[in-house]
Amino acid sequence: MFGLVRPYYKKMIKQEKCEYKCYYCGLCMGMGRNTGILSRFLINYDVCLAYLVADSISVDTDIKTARCPFSPVRRVKFRDNPALLDKMSSVNYILTYHKVKDDIDDDNSLIAKVVERSMRKKYDSIKGDNEPTICAVTDGMQHIKTMESSNEKISVRDSAFPFGKLLEGAMRGCLDDPTDDKVFSALCKYLGMWIYVVDACVDLGKDIKHNKYNPLKAGYPDATVEDIVTLRKDEIVDFLMTCKQSMQQLLELLSCGKNENLVHDLFEYLLPQDVADMLK
């Protein structure tokens, strides 16, 4: 349920692509400084979008140049908002760590166990400075596990709500202005709900094949992908449209200054093409 919000490059002009890359590279640099060199491999597109929006609301930030850690002969430009990057890189690390823990619980994955062990020391070291974030993530993951264990039919909105609250709580405190911070965290709540349902659509076929939990098929033990789409398409589409409208309304309350057009385009083209095709 992480990393689904990828930019739709076909709809972006060259300047927007360059600006988005500045934020992606900025998050990479921030993670290198805050959570270690290897954590750069854990960069999450969802957190990159949050960093872009949150920084766009704040005062103008410097564009710096540095050597790319993955290609030292190449120099990259990045947006450097140090305080915000500390928060975002910690959120990225915490979300990834709990996703790995979830993979261990669900599949007893050996790879996940190795990754978790390699992440544990740094996770423990940033706990003290990120207690509200960790509480929001652990509570949200526990609610999701409780829902999954019942495997009962649940509305699309109710299934998505715990992850929305998780992301809202994790992102709280990113902005200095209390009103902006409240609106931004609410935006992240709807973004989280949207991500959860889209992820369920993406994984539906795989989850049916391997008999794994999926909120869209819960309560329909023998249904195929086609059955689920027929039965629940209207509910899924209505919910995703409602989430998108809510996010657009919240964005209107935020002044995204230097990146207003880029932010609009990123939220306009959120839906992956394969999910759009499924819900036609």
C-alpha positions in Angstrom: 0.0 0.0 0.0 3.0 2.3 -0.4 4.6 4.0 -3.4 1.6 4.1 -5.7 1.5 7.9 -6.4 3.9 8.1 -9.4 4.0 11.1 -11.7 2.3 10.7 -15.0 5.1 12.0 -17.2 3.1 12.1 -20.4 1.1 15.0 -19.0 4.0 16.9 -17.6 6.0 19.6 -19.4 9.8 19.5 -19.2 10.0 22.2 -16.5 7.6 20.2 -14.3 9.6 17.0 -14.8 12.7 18.8 -13.7 11.0 20.3 -10.7 9.5 16.9 -9.6 13.0 15.4 -9.9 14.4 18.1 -7.6 12.0 16.9 -4.9 12.7 13.2 -5.5 16.4 13.9 -5.3 15.8 16.1 -2.3 14.1 13.3 -0.4 17.0 11.0 -1.4 19.5 13.6 0.0 17.4 14.0 3.2 17.3 10.3 3.8 21.0 10.0 3.3 21.6 12.7 6.0 18.9 11.6 8.4 18.4 7.8 8.1 21.6 6.6 6.5 23.0 6.0 3.1 21.3 2.6 2.5 17.9 4.1 3.3 18.0 5.9 0.0 16.9 2.7 -1.6 13.6 3.0 0.3 12.4 6.2 -1.2 8.6 6.3 -1.5 6.8 8.2 -4.2 3.9 8.9 -1.8 6.2 10.7 0.6 7.9 12.5 -2.3 4.5 13.9 -3.3 3.8 15.0 0.3 7.3 16.7 0.5 6.6 18.5 -2.8 3.2 19.8 -1.6 4.4 20.7 1.9 7.4 22.6 0.6 5.3 24.4 -2.0 3.3 25.9 0.8 6.3 27.1 2.7 8.7 29.9 1.8 10.9 29.4 -1.3 13.6 26.9 -0.7 17.1 26.7 -2.1 17.9 24.5 -5.1 21.3 23.0 -4.5 23.6 20.8 -6.5 25.3 17.6 -5.3 26.8 14.4 -6.7 24.3 11.7 -7.2 25.0 8.8 -4.7 24.1 6.3 -7.3 26.1 7.8 -10.1 28.9 9.9 -8.6 30.1 11.3 -11.9 26.6 12.9 -12.3 25.5 16.0 -10.5 21.9 16.5 -9.6 19.8 19.5 -8.5 17.5 19.1 -5.4 15.2 21.1 -3.3 16.7 21.4 0.2 14.2 22.2 3.0 16.3 20.7 5.9 13.6 20.7 8.7 10.9 19.4 6.5 13.3 16.8 4.9 14.1 15.5 8.4 10.4 14.9 9.1 9.7 13.4 5.6 12.7 11.1 5.6 11.7 9.8 9.1 8.1 9.3 7.9 9.4 7.4 4.9 11.7 5.2 7.0 9.0 4.5 9.6 6.3 3.6 7.0 8.7 1.3 5.2 9.8 -0.4 8.4 6.2 -1.2 9.4 5.4 -2.4 5.8 8.4 -4.8 6.1 7.1 -6.0 9.5 3.7 -6.5 8.0 5.2 -8.6 5.2 6.8 -10.8 7.9 3.5 -11.2 9.7 1.6 -12.0 6.5 4.1 -14.2 4.6 6.9 -15.0 7.0 9.1 -13.6 4.2 12.8 -14.3 4.6 13.8 -11.2 2.5 11.5 -9.1 4.7 13.2 -10.5 7.8 16.7 -9.6 6.5 15.5 -6.1 5.6 13.8 -5.6 9.0 17.0 -6.6 10.8 19.1 -4.2 8.7 16.6 -1.4 9.5 16.0 -2.1 13.2 19.0 -0.2 14.7 18.2 3.0 12.8 14.5 2.7 13.5 15.2 2.4 17.3 17.5 5.4 17.1 14.9 7.7 15.6 12.0 6.5 17.8 12.5 9.2 20.5 12.2 12.1 18.1 9.2 10.6 16.1 6.9 9.2 18.8 3.7 10.8 17.4 4.5 9.5 14.0 5.2 6.0 15.3 2.1 5.9 17.4 0.0 6.9 14.4 1.6 4.2 12.2 1.4 1.4 14.8 -2.2 2.2 15.7 -3.2 2.4 12.0 -1.5 -0.9 11.2 -3.1 -2.6 14.1 -6.6 -1.5 13.0 -5.8 -2.8 9.5 -4.7 -6.2 10.9 -7.9 -6.4 13.0 -10.0 -5.7 9.9 -8.0 -8.3 7.9 -8.4 -11.0 10.5 -12.2 -10.8 10.4 -12.2 -11.2 6.6 -15.8 -9.9 6.6 -17.4 -7.8 3.9 -16.8 -4.1 4.5 -17.6 -1.0 2.6 -14.9 0.5 0.5 -14.8 3.7 2.6 -14.6 1.8 5.9 -11.8 -0.5 4.6 -9.7 2.6 3.6 -10.3 4.7 6.7 -7.6 3.2 8.9 -4.8 3.8 6.4 -6.1 7.3 5.8 -6.0 8.1 9.5 -2.5 6.5 9.7 -1.1 8.8 7.0 -2.9 11.8 8.4 -1.3 11.2 11.8 2.1 10.4 10.3 2.2 13.7 8.4 0.9 15.9 11.2 3.4 18.5 12.3 5.0 19.0 8.9 4.0 22.7 8.6 4.6 25.5 11.1 1.3 27.2 10.6 -1.4 25.3 12.6 -4.2 25.9 10.0 -2.0 24.9 7.0 -0.8 21.8 9.0 -4.4 20.8 9.7 -5.4 21.1 6.1 -2.3 19.4 4.8 -2.7 16.4 7.2 -6.4 16.2 6.1 -5.2 16.1 2.5 -2.9 13.2 3.4 -5.8 11.4 5.0 -7.8 11.3 1.8 -4.6 10.5 -0.2 -4.0 7.5 2.1 -7.6 6.3 1.7 -7.2 6.7 -2.1 -3.9 4.8 -2.0 -5.4 1.9 0.0 -8.3 1.3 -2.4 -6.2 1.7 -5.6 -3.6 -0.8 -4.0 -6.5 -3.2 -3.4 -7.5 -2.9 -7.1 -3.9 -3.5 -8.2 -3.5 -6.6 -6.1 -7.0 -8.1 -6.5 -6.0 -10.7 -9.1 -2.9 -11.7 -7.2 -4.7 -11.9 -3.9 -7.5 -14.1 -5.3 -4.9 -16.4 -6.9 -3.0 -16.8 -3.6 -6.1 -16.7 -1.4 -4.8 -13.6 0.5 -6.9 -10.9 2.2 -8.1 -8.1 0.0 -10.8 -5.6 1.2 -12.6 -5.8 -2.1 -13.0 -9.5 -2.1 -13.7 -9.9 1.7 -17.1 -11.6 2.1 -16.9 -13.0 -1.5 -14.7 -16.2 -1.0 -15.3 -17.7 -4.4 -15.5 -14.6 -6.5 -13.3 -13.9 -9.5 -11.8 -10.5 -10.4 -14.6 -10.1 -13.0 -17.2 -10.9 -10.3 -15.7 -8.3 -7.9 -15.5 -5.6 -10.5 -19.2 -6.3 -11.5 -20.4 -6.3 -8.0 -18.3 -3.4 -6.6 -17.3 -1.2 -9.5 -19.8 1.6 -8.8 -18.9 1.7 -5.1 -15.1 1.8 -5.9 -15.5 4.5 -8.6 -17.8 6.7 -6.4 -15.4 6.4 -3.5 -12.3 7.3 -5.6 -14.1 10.3 -7.1 -15.2 11.5 -3.7 -11.6 11.2 -2.4 -10.3 13.1 -5.4 -12.8 15.9 -5.0 -12.0 16.2 -1.3 -8.3 16.4 -2.1 -8.9 19.1 -4.8 -11.0 21.1 -2.4 -8.3 20.9 0.3 -5.6 21.9 -2.2 -7.6 25.1 -2.9 -7.2 26.0 0.8 -3.4 25.7 0.5 -1.3 28.2 -1.3 1.1 26.0 -3.3 2.9 29.0 -4.7 5.9 28.0 -6.8 4.5 24.6 -7.8 0.7 25.3 -8.2 0.5 23.8 -11.7 2.7 20.9 -11.0 0.7 20.0 -7.8 -2.6 20.3 -9.7 -1.3 17.9 -12.5 0.0 15.4 -10.0 -3.3 15.1 -8.3 -5.3 15.2 -11.5 -3.6 12.1 -12.9 -3.3 10.0 -9.8 -5.0 6.9 -11.1 -2.7 4.2 -12.6 -3.8 3.3 -16.1 -4.3 -0.4 -15.3 -6.8 0.5 -12.6 -8.5 2.9 -14.8 -8.9 0.1 -17.4 -10.2 -2.3 -14.8 -12.9 0.2 -13.7 -14.1 1.2 -17.2 
